[in-house]
Amino acid sequence: MTGPPGNGERPPLPDALYEAGFPVDLLTEEQAEVLSGLTPEELTLLLDVKSRLDAVGPEVQAHGEIAGGALF
């Protein structure tokens, strides 16, 4: 890894991260640097994992609300 661009700007991130709903505006410089250096295969894997997590998110949240309500 060569480090962040010398002009003080954030490294460009793949459009796929924006399209997938990653909170790219909240990333630190270091996080943006790591994500900008992903290989196409790594990016594909990351997007696949995110889509799987997003798919079960509502179910996990519902279970948490049910369990949380039962405790109180």
All heavy atoms as TSV, in Angstrom:
chain	resi	resn	atom	element	x	y	z
A	1	MET	N	N	0.853	-1.174	0.000
A	1	MET	CA	C	0.000	0.000	0.000
A	1	MET	C	C	0.897	1.235	0.000
A	1	MET	O	O	1.865	1.311	0.729
A	1	MET	CB	C	-0.913	-0.027	1.223
A	1	MET	CG	C	-2.126	0.816	1.042
A	1	MET	SD	S	-3.449	0.434	2.209
A	1	MET	CE	C	-4.074	-1.088	1.551
A	2	THR	N	N	0.529	2.210	-0.804
A	2	THR	CA	C	1.393	3.366	-0.969
A	2	THR	C	C	1.005	4.540	-0.110
A	2	THR	O	O	1.723	5.512	-0.040
A	2	THR	CB	C	1.397	3.812	-2.439
A	2	THR	OG1	O	0.058	4.167	-2.805
A	2	THR	CG2	C	1.919	2.718	-3.345
A	3	GLY	N	N	-0.120	4.507	0.541
A	3	GLY	CA	C	-0.557	5.616	1.385
A	3	GLY	C	C	-1.554	6.492	0.656
A	3	GLY	O	O	-1.827	6.301	-0.525
A	4	PRO	N	N	-2.112	7.465	1.365
A	4	PRO	CA	C	-3.133	8.325	0.782
A	4	PRO	C	C	-2.538	9.230	-0.284
A	4	PRO	O	O	-1.328	9.451	-0.329
A	4	PRO	CB	C	-3.652	9.144	1.971
A	4	PRO	CG	C	-2.591	9.042	3.006
A	4	PRO	CD	C	-1.837	7.778	2.752
A	5	PRO	N	N	-3.383	9.769	-1.161
A	5	PRO	CA	C	-2.889	10.673	-2.188
A	5	PRO	C	C	-2.176	11.863	-1.567
A	5	PRO	O	O	-2.546	12.338	-0.499
A	5	PRO	CB	C	-4.159	11.121	-2.919
A	5	PRO	CG	C	-5.206	10.148	-2.540
A	5	PRO	CD	C	-4.801	9.553	-1.215
A	6	GLY	N	N	-1.164	12.350	-2.250
A	6	GLY	CA	C	-0.374	13.447	-1.726
A	6	GLY	C	C	-1.080	14.783	-1.722
A	6	GLY	O	O	-0.637	15.718	-1.073
A	7	ASN	N	N	-2.192	14.902	-2.424
A	7	ASN	CA	C	-2.883	16.188	-2.507
A	7	ASN	C	C	-3.865	16.412	-1.360
A	7	ASN	O	O	-4.609	17.380	-1.362
A	7	ASN	CB	C	-3.600	16.317	-3.857
A	7	ASN	CG	C	-4.613	15.220	-4.095
A	7	ASN	OD1	O	-4.915	14.437	-3.197
A	7	ASN	ND2	N	-5.129	15.146	-5.304
A	8	GLY	N	N	-3.891	15.522	-0.378
A	8	GLY	CA	C	-4.756	15.701	0.780
A	8	GLY	C	C	-6.198	15.285	0.555
A	8	GLY	O	O	-7.019	15.411	1.438
A	9	GLU	N	N	-6.520	14.780	-0.633
A	9	GLU	CA	C	-7.891	14.337	-0.901
A	9	GLU	C	C	-8.038	12.861	-0.571
A	9	GLU	O	O	-7.067	12.112	-0.571
A	9	GLU	CB	C	-8.232	14.566	-2.376
A	9	GLU	CG	C	-8.305	16.027	-2.746
A	9	GLU	CD	C	-8.727	16.222	-4.185
A	9	GLU	OE1	O	-9.342	15.301	-4.755
A	9	GLU	OE2	O	-8.452	17.289	-4.725
A	10	ARG	N	N	-9.276	12.475	-0.315
A	10	ARG	CA	C	-9.557	11.074	-0.039
A	10	ARG	C	C	-9.353	10.272	-1.314
A	10	ARG	O	O	-9.608	10.755	-2.394
A	10	ARG	CB	C	-10.993	10.916	0.430
A	10	ARG	CG	C	-11.258	11.530	1.792
A	10	ARG	CD	C	-12.706	11.427	2.138
A	10	ARG	NE	N	-13.059	10.042	2.404
A	10	ARG	CZ	C	-13.582	9.612	3.531
A	10	ARG	NH1	N	-13.846	10.448	4.488
A	10	ARG	NH2	N	-13.857	8.361	3.702
A	11	PRO	N	N	-8.913	9.032	-1.177
A	11	PRO	CA	C	-8.768	8.193	-2.369
A	11	PRO	C	C	-10.137	7.903	-2.976
A	11	PRO	O	O	-11.135	7.845	-2.248
A	11	PRO	CB	C	-8.121	6.914	-1.831
A	11	PRO	CG	C	-8.367	6.921	-0.379
A	11	PRO	CD	C	-8.537	8.347	0.049
A	12	PRO	N	N	-10.207	7.767	-4.282
A	12	PRO	CA	C	-11.506	7.471	-4.903
A	12	PRO	C	C	-11.988	6.078	-4.500
A	12	PRO	O	O	-11.197	5.146	-4.405
A	12	PRO	CB	C	-11.219	7.545	-6.398
A	12	PRO	CG	C	-9.755	7.320	-6.527
A	12	PRO	CD	C	-9.133	7.829	-5.260
A	13	LEU	N	N	-13.264	5.986	-4.241
A	13	LEU	CA	C	-13.855	4.708	-3.857
A	13	LEU	C	C	-14.651	4.154	-5.027
A	13	LEU	O	O	-15.222	4.915	-5.823
A	13	LEU	CB	C	-14.775	4.890	-2.651
A	13	LEU	CG	C	-14.071	5.296	-1.360
A	13	LEU	CD1	C	-15.083	5.683	-0.300
A	13	LEU	CD2	C	-13.192	4.167	-0.866
A	14	PRO	N	N	-14.732	2.832	-5.122
A	14	PRO	CA	C	-15.526	2.234	-6.204
A	14	PRO	C	C	-16.992	2.661	-6.112
A	14	PRO	O	O	-17.564	2.731	-5.018
A	14	PRO	CB	C	-15.382	0.731	-5.966
A	14	PRO	CG	C	-14.154	0.582	-5.127
A	14	PRO	CD	C	-14.064	1.831	-4.313
A	15	ASP	N	N	-17.594	2.951	-7.258
A	15	ASP	CA	C	-19.004	3.337	-7.298
A	15	ASP	C	C	-19.900	2.276	-6.666
A	15	ASP	O	O	-20.939	2.595	-6.097
A	15	ASP	CB	C	-19.450	3.592	-8.741
A	15	ASP	CG	C	-18.846	4.849	-9.322
A	15	ASP	OD1	O	-18.440	5.745	-8.541
A	15	ASP	OD2	O	-18.776	4.952	-10.565
A	16	ALA	N	N	-19.487	1.025	-6.758
A	16	ALA	CA	C	-20.299	-0.070	-6.210
A	16	ALA	C	C	-20.527	0.083	-4.715
A	16	ALA	O	O	-21.578	-0.322	-4.204
A	16	ALA	CB	C	-19.635	-1.414	-6.503
A	17	LEU	N	N	-19.589	0.690	-4.014
A	17	LEU	CA	C	-19.780	0.893	-2.571
A	17	LEU	C	C	-20.906	1.885	-2.313
A	17	LEU	O	O	-21.726	1.695	-1.414
A	17	LEU	CB	C	-18.485	1.381	-1.916
A	17	LEU	CG	C	-17.328	0.390	-1.889
A	17	LEU	CD1	C	-16.077	1.048	-1.326
A	17	LEU	CD2	C	-17.690	-0.843	-1.087
A	18	TYR	N	N	-20.942	2.952	-3.092
A	18	TYR	CA	C	-22.029	3.934	-2.966
A	18	TYR	C	C	-23.363	3.283	-3.313
A	18	TYR	O	O	-24.352	3.453	-2.594
A	18	TYR	CB	C	-21.788	5.124	-3.901
A	18	TYR	CG	C	-20.590	5.962	-3.556
A	18	TYR	CD1	C	-19.347	5.698	-4.108
A	18	TYR	CD2	C	-20.699	7.036	-2.676
A	18	TYR	CE1	C	-18.246	6.480	-3.795
A	18	TYR	CE2	C	-19.603	7.825	-2.360
A	18	TYR	CZ	C	-18.381	7.535	-2.929
A	18	TYR	OH	O	-17.300	8.305	-2.617
A	19	GLU	N	N	-23.368	2.537	-4.414
A	19	GLU	CA	C	-24.607	1.902	-4.893
A	19	GLU	C	C	-25.128	0.869	-3.912
A	19	GLU	O	O	-26.338	0.661	-3.810
A	19	GLU	CB	C	-24.351	1.271	-6.257
A	19	GLU	CG	C	-24.065	2.305	-7.339
A	19	GLU	CD	C	-23.466	1.718	-8.603
A	19	GLU	OE1	O	-23.345	0.476	-8.707
A	19	GLU	OE2	O	-23.098	2.512	-9.489
A	20	ALA	N	N	-24.232	0.218	-3.176
A	20	ALA	CA	C	-24.639	-0.806	-2.211
A	20	ALA	C	C	-25.077	-0.201	-0.882
A	20	ALA	O	O	-25.528	-0.914	-0.002
A	20	ALA	CB	C	-23.492	-1.789	-1.978
A	21	GLY	N	N	-24.935	1.116	-0.734
A	21	GLY	CA	C	-25.395	1.764	0.484
A	21	GLY	C	C	-24.377	1.829	1.604
A	21	GLY	O	O	-24.742	2.046	2.759
A	22	PHE	N	N	-23.101	1.621	1.286
A	22	PHE	CA	C	-22.078	1.774	2.324
A	22	PHE	C	C	-22.049	3.227	2.776
A	22	PHE	O	O	-22.161	4.140	1.962
A	22	PHE	CB	C	-20.693	1.385	1.777
A	22	PHE	CG	C	-20.395	-0.080	1.874
A	22	PHE	CD1	C	-20.810	-0.947	0.887
A	22	PHE	CD2	C	-19.701	-0.587	2.954
A	22	PHE	CE1	C	-20.547	-2.299	0.964
A	22	PHE	CE2	C	-19.424	-1.947	3.047
A	22	PHE	CZ	C	-19.852	-2.799	2.055
A	23	PRO	N	N	-21.889	3.461	4.065
A	23	PRO	CA	C	-21.842	4.838	4.571
A	23	PRO	C	C	-20.477	5.477	4.275
A	23	PRO	O	O	-19.712	5.801	5.177
A	23	PRO	CB	C	-22.077	4.663	6.071
A	23	PRO	CG	C	-21.510	3.313	6.365
A	23	PRO	CD	C	-21.781	2.481	5.135
A	24	VAL	N	N	-20.190	5.659	2.992
A	24	VAL	CA	C	-18.856	6.104	2.583
A	24	VAL	C	C	-18.507	7.488	3.121
A	24	VAL	O	O	-17.334	7.786	3.328
A	24	VAL	CB	C	-18.692	6.053	1.053
A	24	VAL	CG1	C	-18.711	4.621	0.568
A	24	VAL	CG2	C	-19.774	6.842	0.360
A	25	ASP	N	N	-19.492	8.327	3.355
A	25	ASP	CA	C	-19.218	9.663	3.876
A	25	ASP	C	C	-18.770	9.638	5.338
A	25	ASP	O	O	-18.219	10.618	5.832
A	25	ASP	CB	C	-20.451	10.558	3.744
A	25	ASP	CG	C	-20.822	10.807	2.293
A	25	ASP	OD1	O	-19.923	10.724	1.429
A	25	ASP	OD2	O	-21.999	11.086	2.022
A	26	LEU	N	N	-18.988	8.520	6.014
A	26	LEU	CA	C	-18.618	8.401	7.423
A	26	LEU	C	C	-17.277	7.697	7.628
A	26	LEU	O	O	-16.826	7.568	8.761
A	26	LEU	CB	C	-19.706	7.637	8.183
A	26	LEU	CG	C	-21.112	8.243	8.131
A	26	LEU	CD1	C	-22.097	7.345	8.854
A	26	LEU	CD2	C	-21.109	9.638	8.724
A	27	LEU	N	N	-16.648	7.269	6.541
A	27	LEU	CA	C	-15.387	6.537	6.645
A	27	LEU	C	C	-14.239	7.453	7.031
A	27	LEU	O	O	-14.191	8.611	6.613
A	27	LEU	CB	C	-15.050	5.864	5.308
A	27	LEU	CG	C	-16.017	4.811	4.796
A	27	LEU	CD1	C	-15.607	4.362	3.406
A	27	LEU	CD2	C	-16.081	3.630	5.742
A	28	THR	N	N	-13.310	6.909	7.797
A	28	THR	CA	C	-12.085	7.646	8.093
A	28	THR	C	C	-11.184	7.589	6.860
A	28	THR	O	O	-11.410	6.790	5.945
A	28	THR	CB	C	-11.339	7.026	9.288
A	28	THR	OG1	O	-10.879	5.719	8.915
A	28	THR	CG2	C	-12.218	6.956	10.525
A	29	GLU	N	N	-10.147	8.402	6.850
A	29	GLU	CA	C	-9.176	8.379	5.747
A	29	GLU	C	C	-8.594	6.977	5.582
A	29	GLU	O	O	-8.449	6.482	4.471
A	29	GLU	CB	C	-8.039	9.369	6.016
A	29	GLU	CG	C	-8.423	10.814	5.844
A	29	GLU	CD	C	-8.539	11.221	4.387
A	29	GLU	OE1	O	-7.814	10.663	3.534
A	29	GLU	OE2	O	-9.365	12.091	4.110
A	30	GLU	N	N	-8.260	6.349	6.703
A	30	GLU	CA	C	-7.651	5.028	6.665
A	30	GLU	C	C	-8.613	3.993	6.105
A	30	GLU	O	O	-8.228	3.124	5.321
A	30	GLU	CB	C	-7.174	4.609	8.068
A	30	GLU	CG	C	-6.032	5.443	8.605
A	30	GLU	CD	C	-6.476	6.776	9.223
A	30	GLU	OE1	O	-7.687	7.000	9.430
A	30	GLU	OE2	O	-5.598	7.604	9.491
A	31	GLN	N	N	-9.888	4.059	6.508
A	31	GLN	CA	C	-10.881	3.122	5.995
A	31	GLN	C	C	-11.088	3.313	4.499
A	31	GLN	O	O	-11.165	2.346	3.745
A	31	GLN	CB	C	-12.206	3.303	6.740
A	31	GLN	CG	C	-12.140	2.860	8.181
A	31	GLN	CD	C	-13.365	3.296	8.965
A	31	GLN	OE1	O	-13.967	4.330	8.701
A	31	GLN	NE2	N	-13.729	2.499	9.963
A	32	ALA	N	N	-11.160	4.564	4.061
A	32	ALA	CA	C	-11.333	4.852	2.637
A	32	ALA	C	C	-10.136	4.345	1.842
A	32	ALA	O	O	-10.292	3.805	0.738
A	32	ALA	CB	C	-11.527	6.348	2.417
A	33	GLU	N	N	-8.954	4.484	2.404
A	33	GLU	CA	C	-7.751	4.006	1.727
A	33	GLU	C	C	-7.795	2.489	1.545
A	33	GLU	O	O	-7.476	1.970	0.470
A	33	GLU	CB	C	-6.511	4.407	2.520
A	33	GLU	CG	C	-5.214	4.042	1.841
A	33	GLU	CD	C	-3.992	4.471	2.631
A	33	GLU	OE1	O	-4.106	5.335	3.513
A	33	GLU	OE2	O	-2.920	3.927	2.341
A	34	VAL	N	N	-8.203	1.781	2.590
A	34	VAL	CA	C	-8.288	0.325	2.503
A	34	VAL	C	C	-9.312	-0.079	1.446
A	34	VAL	O	O	-9.046	-0.929	0.587
A	34	VAL	CB	C	-8.647	-0.295	3.874
A	34	VAL	CG1	C	-9.018	-1.766	3.735
A	34	VAL	CG2	C	-7.490	-0.124	4.846
A	35	LEU	N	N	-10.482	0.525	1.486
A	35	LEU	CA	C	-11.530	0.156	0.533
A	35	LEU	C	C	-11.172	0.527	-0.898
A	35	LEU	O	O	-11.536	-0.176	-1.838
A	35	LEU	CB	C	-12.858	0.796	0.930
A	35	LEU	CG	C	-13.489	0.228	2.203
A	35	LEU	CD1	C	-14.748	0.998	2.566
A	35	LEU	CD2	C	-13.792	-1.249	2.059
A	36	SER	N	N	-10.444	1.616	-1.082
A	36	SER	CA	C	-10.065	2.014	-2.442
A	36	SER	C	C	-9.031	1.066	-3.034
A	36	SER	O	O	-8.876	0.993	-4.244
A	36	SER	CB	C	-9.532	3.445	-2.458
A	36	SER	OG	O	-8.268	3.513	-1.823
A	37	GLY	N	N	-8.337	0.311	-2.180
A	37	GLY	CA	C	-7.322	-0.613	-2.655
A	37	GLY	C	C	-7.794	-2.043	-2.831
A	37	GLY	O	O	-6.986	-2.927	-3.110
A	38	LEU	N	N	-9.086	-2.284	-2.670
A	38	LEU	CA	C	-9.596	-3.643	-2.823
A	38	LEU	C	C	-9.447	-4.123	-4.263
A	38	LEU	O	O	-9.650	-3.361	-5.208
A	38	LEU	CB	C	-11.072	-3.717	-2.443
A	38	LEU	CG	C	-11.431	-3.493	-0.983
A	38	LEU	CD1	C	-12.946	-3.526	-0.802
A	38	LEU	CD2	C	-10.766	-4.519	-0.088
A	39	THR	N	N	-9.124	-5.395	-4.406
A	39	THR	CA	C	-9.112	-5.999	-5.741
A	39	THR	C	C	-10.563	-6.212	-6.168
A	39	THR	O	O	-11.477	-6.203	-5.321
A	39	THR	CB	C	-8.390	-7.361	-5.721
A	39	THR	OG1	O	-9.155	-8.272	-4.927
A	39	THR	CG2	C	-6.963	-7.238	-5.202
A	40	PRO	N	N	-10.812	-6.426	-7.454
A	40	PRO	CA	C	-12.193	-6.705	-7.890
A	40	PRO	C	C	-12.798	-7.902	-7.165
A	40	PRO	O	O	-13.985	-7.888	-6.824
A	40	PRO	CB	C	-12.042	-6.975	-9.387
A	40	PRO	CG	C	-10.832	-6.185	-9.784
A	40	PRO	CD	C	-9.903	-6.290	-8.589
A	41	GLU	N	N	-11.998	-8.918	-6.908
A	41	GLU	CA	C	-12.511	-10.102	-6.205
A	41	GLU	C	C	-12.876	-9.772	-4.764
A	41	GLU	O	O	-13.896	-10.230	-4.259
A	41	GLU	CB	C	-11.468	-11.231	-6.237
A	41	GLU	CG	C	-11.178	-11.778	-7.616
A	41	GLU	CD	C	-10.195	-10.939	-8.419
A	41	GLU	OE1	O	-9.533	-10.025	-7.854
A	41	GLU	OE2	O	-10.092	-11.173	-9.632
A	42	GLU	N	N	-12.038	-8.987	-4.105
A	42	GLU	CA	C	-12.331	-8.595	-2.724
A	42	GLU	C	C	-13.583	-7.726	-2.662
A	42	GLU	O	O	-14.409	-7.880	-1.758
A	42	GLU	CB	C	-11.140	-7.830	-2.131
A	42	GLU	CG	C	-9.923	-8.693	-1.898
A	42	GLU	CD	C	-8.684	-7.898	-1.557
A	42	GLU	OE1	O	-8.527	-6.739	-2.021
A	42	GLU	OE2	O	-7.833	-8.436	-0.814
A	43	LEU	N	N	-13.734	-6.822	-3.615
A	43	LEU	CA	C	-14.917	-5.965	-3.653
A	43	LEU	C	C	-16.176	-6.797	-3.859
A	43	LEU	O	O	-17.184	-6.592	-3.181
A	43	LEU	CB	C	-14.776	-4.912	-4.752
A	43	LEU	CG	C	-15.926	-3.934	-4.894
A	43	LEU	CD1	C	-16.153	-3.144	-3.610
A	43	LEU	CD2	C	-15.671	-2.994	-6.067
A	44	THR	N	N	-16.105	-7.767	-4.751
A	44	THR	CA	C	-17.249	-8.655	-4.992
A	44	THR	C	C	-17.622	-9.406	-3.721
A	44	THR	O	O	-18.809	-9.502	-3.372
A	44	THR	CB	C	-16.924	-9.641	-6.123
A	44	THR	OG1	O	-16.685	-8.901	-7.318
A	44	THR	CG2	C	-18.057	-10.621	-6.352
A	45	LEU	N	N	-16.633	-9.913	-3.013
A	45	LEU	CA	C	-16.891	-10.644	-1.767
A	45	LEU	C	C	-17.507	-9.729	-0.719
A	45	LEU	O	O	-18.485	-10.082	-0.055
A	45	LEU	CB	C	-15.599	-11.268	-1.245
A	45	LEU	CG	C	-15.713	-12.024	0.077
A	45	LEU	CD1	C	-16.659	-13.208	-0.048
A	45	LEU	CD2	C	-14.339	-12.489	0.531
A	46	LEU	N	N	-16.948	-8.537	-0.569
A	46	LEU	CA	C	-17.475	-7.579	0.412
A	46	LEU	C	C	-18.930	-7.227	0.114
A	46	LEU	O	O	-19.773	-7.201	1.014
A	46	LEU	CB	C	-16.614	-6.314	0.416
A	46	LEU	CG	C	-17.050	-5.203	1.370
A	46	LEU	CD1	C	-16.966	-5.659	2.817
A	46	LEU	CD2	C	-16.194	-3.971	1.146
A	47	LEU	N	N	-19.231	-6.985	-1.148
A	47	LEU	CA	C	-20.604	-6.644	-1.524
A	47	LEU	C	C	-21.551	-7.813	-1.302
A	47	LEU	O	O	-22.703	-7.617	-0.906
A	47	LEU	CB	C	-20.649	-6.170	-2.973
A	47	LEU	CG	C	-19.903	-4.867	-3.255
A	47	LEU	CD1	C	-19.878	-4.577	-4.747
A	47	LEU	CD2	C	-20.491	-3.711	-2.480
A	48	ASP	N	N	-21.070	-9.042	-1.537
A	48	ASP	CA	C	-21.895	-10.224	-1.303
A	48	ASP	C	C	-22.205	-10.377	0.183
A	48	ASP	O	O	-23.354	-10.621	0.568
A	48	ASP	CB	C	-21.189	-11.474	-1.831
A	48	ASP	CG	C	-22.018	-12.728	-1.642
A	48	ASP	OD1	O	-23.195	-12.736	-2.059
A	48	ASP	OD2	O	-21.489	-13.699	-1.069
A	49	VAL	N	N	-21.198	-10.211	1.024
A	49	VAL	CA	C	-21.406	-10.314	2.473
A	49	VAL	C	C	-22.386	-9.243	2.940
A	49	VAL	O	O	-23.309	-9.519	3.714
A	49	VAL	CB	C	-20.063	-10.222	3.233
A	49	VAL	CG1	C	-20.287	-10.067	4.722
A	49	VAL	CG2	C	-19.203	-11.430	2.935
A	50	LYS	N	N	-22.210	-8.007	2.457
A	50	LYS	CA	C	-23.114	-6.924	2.859
A	50	LYS	C	C	-24.550	-7.229	2.441
A	50	LYS	O	O	-25.482	-7.022	3.213
A	50	LYS	CB	C	-22.685	-5.590	2.268
A	50	LYS	CG	C	-23.600	-4.450	2.749
A	50	LYS	CD	C	-23.225	-3.134	2.172
A	50	LYS	CE	C	-24.059	-1.994	2.709
A	50	LYS	NZ	N	-25.490	-2.192	2.749
A	51	SER	N	N	-24.737	-7.729	1.232
A	51	SER	CA	C	-26.100	-8.017	0.781
A	51	SER	C	C	-26.740	-9.117	1.625
A	51	SER	O	O	-27.929	-9.063	1.934
A	51	SER	CB	C	-26.122	-8.381	-0.702
A	51	SER	OG	O	-25.552	-9.643	-0.928
A	52	ARG	N	N	-25.949	-10.100	2.030
A	52	ARG	CA	C	-26.482	-11.168	2.888
A	52	ARG	C	C	-26.857	-10.629	4.262
A	52	ARG	O	O	-27.893	-10.996	4.834
A	52	ARG	CB	C	-25.470	-12.294	3.032
A	52	ARG	CG	C	-25.238	-13.069	1.761
A	52	ARG	CD	C	-24.219	-14.141	1.995
A	52	ARG	NE	N	-23.749	-14.730	0.762
A	52	ARG	CZ	C	-23.155	-15.911	0.699
A	52	ARG	NH1	N	-22.962	-16.620	1.792
A	52	ARG	NH2	N	-22.749	-16.379	-0.455
A	53	LEU	N	N	-26.009	-9.772	4.815
A	53	LEU	CA	C	-26.316	-9.178	6.119
A	53	LEU	C	C	-27.541	-8.277	6.037
A	53	LEU	O	O	-28.385	-8.285	6.938
A	53	LEU	CB	C	-25.108	-8.392	6.636
A	53	LEU	CG	C	-23.902	-9.227	7.050
A	53	LEU	CD1	C	-22.718	-8.324	7.367
A	53	LEU	CD2	C	-24.232	-10.125	8.222
A	54	ASP	N	N	-27.632	-7.508	4.968
A	54	ASP	CA	C	-28.793	-6.634	4.785
A	54	ASP	C	C	-30.080	-7.450	4.669
A	54	ASP	O	O	-31.130	-7.035	5.154
A	54	ASP	CB	C	-28.628	-5.761	3.547
A	54	ASP	CG	C	-27.588	-4.670	3.729
A	54	ASP	OD1	O	-27.149	-4.432	4.878
A	54	ASP	OD2	O	-27.208	-4.061	2.704
A	55	ALA	N	N	-29.986	-8.612	4.033
A	55	ALA	CA	C	-31.172	-9.450	3.830
A	55	ALA	C	C	-31.735	-9.984	5.144
A	55	ALA	O	O	-32.945	-10.145	5.280
A	55	ALA	CB	C	-30.842	-10.615	2.894
A	56	VAL	N	N	-30.872	-10.262	6.107
A	56	VAL	CA	C	-31.350	-10.799	7.387
A	56	VAL	C	C	-31.482	-9.711	8.448
A	56	VAL	O	O	-31.947	-9.994	9.554
A	56	VAL	CB	C	-30.448	-11.947	7.915
A	56	VAL	CG1	C	-30.455	-13.114	6.959
A	56	VAL	CG2	C	-29.053	-11.469	8.207
A	57	GLY	N	N	-31.118	-8.496	8.133
A	57	GLY	CA	C	-31.176	-7.403	9.098
A	57	GLY	C	C	-32.535	-7.225	9.753
A	57	GLY	O	O	-32.634	-7.172	10.980
A	58	PRO	N	N	-33.603	-7.129	8.963
A	58	PRO	CA	C	-34.925	-6.943	9.586
A	58	PRO	C	C	-35.316	-8.101	10.508
A	58	PRO	O	O	-35.900	-7.889	11.559
A	58	PRO	CB	C	-35.865	-6.868	8.386
A	58	PRO	CG	C	-35.006	-6.392	7.263
A	58	PRO	CD	C	-33.650	-7.011	7.513
A	59	GLU	N	N	-34.951	-9.326	10.134
A	59	GLU	CA	C	-35.280	-10.470	10.975
A	59	GLU	C	C	-34.506	-10.413	12.291
A	59	GLU	O	O	-35.059	-10.639	13.360
A	59	GLU	CB	C	-34.939	-11.770	10.241
A	59	GLU	CG	C	-35.284	-13.013	11.025
A	59	GLU	CD	C	-34.967	-14.288	10.267
A	59	GLU	OE1	O	-34.962	-14.271	9.033
A	59	GLU	OE2	O	-34.734	-15.292	10.945
A	60	VAL	N	N	-33.240	-10.071	12.216
A	60	VAL	CA	C	-32.420	-9.957	13.421
A	60	VAL	C	C	-32.953	-8.845	14.307
A	60	VAL	O	O	-33.052	-8.996	15.523
A	60	VAL	CB	C	-30.939	-9.718	13.054
A	60	VAL	CG1	C	-30.108	-9.391	14.288
A	60	VAL	CG2	C	-30.373	-10.926	12.328
A	61	GLN	N	N	-33.323	-7.733	13.716
A	61	GLN	CA	C	-33.855	-6.608	14.490
A	61	GLN	C	C	-35.159	-7.003	15.173
A	61	GLN	O	O	-35.377	-6.685	16.343
A	61	GLN	CB	C	-34.084	-5.400	13.581
A	61	GLN	CG	C	-34.572	-4.188	14.325
A	61	GLN	CD	C	-34.720	-2.976	13.420
A	61	GLN	OE1	O	-34.419	-3.021	12.234
A	61	GLN	NE2	N	-35.205	-1.897	13.987
A	62	ALA	N	N	-36.026	-7.722	14.462
A	62	ALA	CA	C	-37.298	-8.143	15.050
A	62	ALA	C	C	-37.064	-9.065	16.243
A	62	ALA	O	O	-37.724	-8.937	17.270
A	62	ALA	CB	C	-38.152	-8.846	13.999
A	63	HIS	N	N	-36.122	-9.984	16.104
A	63	HIS	CA	C	-35.814	-10.888	17.224
A	63	HIS	C	C	-35.280	-10.103	18.412
A	63	HIS	O	O	-35.596	-10.405	19.559
A	63	HIS	CB	C	-34.810	-11.958	16.806
A	63	HIS	CG	C	-35.390	-13.031	15.956
A	63	HIS	ND1	N	-36.299	-13.934	16.416
A	63	HIS	CD2	C	-35.190	-13.342	14.651
A	63	HIS	CE1	C	-36.650	-14.762	15.451
A	63	HIS	NE2	N	-35.985	-14.415	14.360
A	64	GLY	N	N	-34.473	-9.108	18.141
A	64	GLY	CA	C	-33.931	-8.285	19.211
A	64	GLY	C	C	-35.012	-7.513	19.940
A	64	GLY	O	O	-34.987	-7.372	21.164
A	65	GLU	N	N	-35.983	-7.015	19.186
A	65	GLU	CA	C	-37.075	-6.270	19.807
A	65	GLU	C	C	-37.956	-7.190	20.644
A	65	GLU	O	O	-38.388	-6.821	21.728
A	65	GLU	CB	C	-37.891	-5.564	18.728
A	65	GLU	CG	C	-37.137	-4.420	18.074
A	65	GLU	CD	C	-37.843	-3.847	16.880
A	65	GLU	OE1	O	-38.949	-4.309	16.527
A	65	GLU	OE2	O	-37.278	-2.925	16.252
A	66	ILE	N	N	-38.194	-8.388	20.152
A	66	ILE	CA	C	-39.018	-9.353	20.893
A	66	ILE	C	C	-38.283	-9.753	22.171
A	66	ILE	O	O	-38.854	-9.744	23.259
A	66	ILE	CB	C	-39.337	-10.589	20.039
A	66	ILE	CG1	C	-40.285	-10.180	18.892
A	66	ILE	CG2	C	-39.925	-11.715	20.882
A	66	ILE	CD1	C	-40.476	-11.260	17.845
A	67	ALA	N	N	-37.002	-10.077	22.046
A	67	ALA	CA	C	-36.224	-10.482	23.215
A	67	ALA	C	C	-36.071	-9.332	24.193
A	67	ALA	O	O	-36.165	-9.510	25.396
A	67	ALA	CB	C	-34.851	-10.997	22.787
A	68	GLY	N	N	-35.855	-8.132	23.666
A	68	GLY	CA	C	-35.719	-6.960	24.532
A	68	GLY	C	C	-37.000	-6.664	25.286
A	68	GLY	O	O	-36.971	-6.320	26.455
A	69	GLY	N	N	-38.131	-6.846	24.622
A	69	GLY	CA	C	-39.416	-6.599	25.278
A	69	GLY	C	C	-39.713	-7.635	26.343
A	69	GLY	O	O	-40.344	-7.333	27.355
A	70	ALA	N	N	-39.221	-8.851	26.151
A	70	ALA	CA	C	-39.473	-9.905	27.121
A	70	ALA	C	C	-38.647	-9.716	28.394
A	70	ALA	O	O	-39.008	-10.218	29.441
A	70	ALA	CB	C	-39.153	-11.267	26.494
A	71	LEU	N	N	-37.555	-9.009	28.268
A	71	LEU	CA	C	-36.695	-8.807	29.439
A	71	LEU	C	C	-37.195	-7.700	30.343
A	71	LEU	O	O	-36.840	-7.655	31.509
A	71	LEU	CB	C	-35.260	-8.505	28.977
A	71	LEU	CG	C	-34.545	-9.623	28.224
A	71	LEU	CD1	C	-33.185	-9.149	27.750
A	71	LEU	CD2	C	-34.378	-10.835	29.132
A	72	PHE	N	N	-37.983	-6.789	29.826
A	72	PHE	CA	C	-38.394	-5.637	30.610
A	72	PHE	C	C	-39.830	-5.641	30.952
A	72	PHE	O	O	-40.727	-5.966	30.386
A	72	PHE	CB	C	-38.041	-4.340	29.880
A	72	PHE	CG	C	-36.568	-4.191	29.648
A	72	PHE	CD1	C	-36.011	-4.394	28.410
A	72	PHE	CD2	C	-35.716	-3.881	30.705
A	72	PHE	CE1	C	-34.660	-4.261	28.188
A	72	PHE	CE2	C	-34.362	-3.730	30.490
A	72	PHE	CZ	C	-33.844	-3.931	29.232
